């Protein structure tokens, strides 16, 4: 399947973010670094949720690197692996590859313990990934597809999917 331009641009943006040392490849250390930075920004160091978040990030890397056949993915290898494991598999790909990371993020954000993200908790997430707090309320309303006043893991996985497919412009995994 050939990716649409917006999809490819979004994946290229993701590649640039994960290639945190700028060496032209994504390595396990890049995913580990991003997870550690998010955990730190959320003030969750040493918590069980932090361990789950880091494990989920590394699991996502392991899935993509296995699809690429390399523990160091070049841009083309990453784009091909993401297409194969996530984009090309549609809802199932996003649920299987991205879902565990979203679930782990919700586990860290969810201060009330109800398994969902409130508007206040969403503000914490946007701050942690470096997005303006001004977009949080608008984004929350757009993402709350069941109008419950909270975001479920499923709504957040759908939102990440829709962002990468060019259906929304809310970069929940950062820019």
C-alpha positions in Angstrom: 0.0 0.0 0.0 1.4 3.4 -0.9 0.9 6.0 1.9 -0.8 9.2 1.3 1.4 12.3 1.6 -0.1 13.5 4.9 0.4 10.0 6.4 4.0 9.8 5.3 4.6 13.4 6.5 3.3 12.5 9.9 5.4 9.3 10.1 8.5 11.3 9.0 7.7 13.8 11.7 7.6 10.9 14.2 10.9 9.6 12.9 12.5 13.0 13.5 11.2 13.1 17.0 12.4 9.6 17.9 15.8 10.1 16.3 16.6 12.3 19.3 20.4 12.2 18.7 20.0 13.1 15.0 22.1 10.2 13.8 19.7 9.3 11.0 18.5 6.1 12.7 16.0 5.2 15.4 17.4 2.9 18.1 16.0 1.4 21.2 17.8 4.1 23.2 15.8 6.7 21.4 12.5 5.2 22.6 13.9 4.7 26.0 15.0 8.4 26.1 11.5 9.6 25.1 9.8 7.4 27.7 12.2 8.6 30.4 11.6 12.3 29.4 7.8 11.9 29.5 8.0 10.1 32.8 10.1 12.9 34.2 7.8 15.6 32.9 4.9 13.9 34.4 6.7 13.5 37.7 6.1 9.8 37.7 9.7 8.5 38.3 9.8 5.4 40.3 6.1 4.6 40.1 4.6 1.3 38.7 3.0 3.4 36.0 6.4 4.7 34.9 7.7 1.1 34.5 4.7 0.1 32.5 5.1 3.2 30.3 8.7 2.5 29.6 7.9 -1.2 28.9 5.2 -0.2 26.4 7.5 2.3 24.6 10.2 -0.4 24.3 7.6 -3.0 23.2 6.5 -0.6 20.4 10.2 -0.2 19.3 10.7 -4.0 19.4 7.6 -4.5 17.1 8.8 -2.0 14.6 12.4 -3.1 14.7 11.4 -6.7 14.2 9.3 -5.6 11.2 12.3 -3.7 9.8 14.7 -6.6 10.5 17.1 -4.3 12.3 17.7 -2.8 15.7 18.7 0.5 14.1 16.0 1.7 11.7 16.8 4.2 9.0 14.1 6.6 7.9 13.0 4.3 5.0 13.1 1.2 7.2 11.0 3.0 9.8 8.5 4.2 7.3 8.2 0.7 5.8 7.9 -1.0 9.3 5.2 1.6 10.4 3.3 1.0 7.2 3.5 -2.8 7.6 2.7 -3.0 11.3 0.5 0.0 12.0 -0.9 1.9 9.1 -1.5 -1.1 6.8 -3.3 -3.0 9.5 -5.7 -0.2 10.2 -7.5 -0.3 13.6 -5.9 -3.6 14.5 -2.4 -2.3 13.9 -3.0 0.8 16.0 -4.6 -1.2 18.8 -1.8 -3.8 18.9 1.2 -1.6 18.4 0.2 1.9 19.8 -2.6 0.7 22.2 -0.3 -0.6 24.9 1.6 2.7 25.0 -1.6 4.7 25.2 -2.9 2.4 27.9 0.3 2.9 29.9 0.2 6.7 29.4 -3.4 6.7 30.7 -2.2 4.6 33.7 0.2 7.4 34.6 -2.1 10.3 33.9 -5.2 8.8 35.6 -5.0 10.2 39.1 -8.6 9.3 39.9 -8.0 5.6 39.1 -11.1 5.3 36.8 -9.1 4.2 33.8 -10.0 7.3 31.8 -8.4 10.8 31.3 -10.2 13.9 32.6 -9.7 17.4 31.2 -7.3 18.3 34.0 -5.3 15.1 33.4 -5.2 15.9 29.7 -3.6 19.2 30.4 -0.9 17.3 32.2 -0.3 15.2 29.2 -0.1 18.1 26.8 2.4 19.8 29.1 4.5 16.6 29.3 4.8 16.3 25.5 5.6 20.0 25.0 2.3 21.2 23.5 0.6 24.4 24.4 -1.9 24.2 27.2 -4.3 26.4 25.2 -5.1 23.5 22.8 -6.0 21.0 25.6 -9.7 22.0 26.1 -10.4 22.2 22.4 -8.6 18.9 21.7 -10.4 17.3 24.6 -13.8 18.2 23.2 -12.9 16.9 19.8 -11.5 13.6 21.1 -14.4 12.9 23.6 -16.4 11.2 20.9 -18.9 9.6 23.4 -19.4 13.0 25.2 -18.7 11.4 28.6 -16.4 14.2 29.8 -13.5 11.7 29.9 -11.3 10.1 27.4 -11.0 6.3 27.2 -8.0 4.4 26.0 -10.0 3.5 22.9 -10.8 7.1 22.2 -7.1 8.0 22.5 -5.9 5.2 20.3 -8.5 6.3 17.7 -7.2 9.9 18.0 -3.6 8.8 17.4 -4.8 6.7 14.5 -6.7 9.6 13.0 -3.8 11.9 13.4 -1.5 9.6 11.6 -4.1 9.0 8.9 -4.5 12.8 8.4 -8.1 12.8 9.9 -7.3 15.2 12.7 -4.5 17.6 13.6 -4.1 16.7 17.3 -0.6 15.3 17.8 -1.2 13.3 21.0 2.3 11.7 20.9 4.0 15.1 20.6 5.6 17.2 17.9 
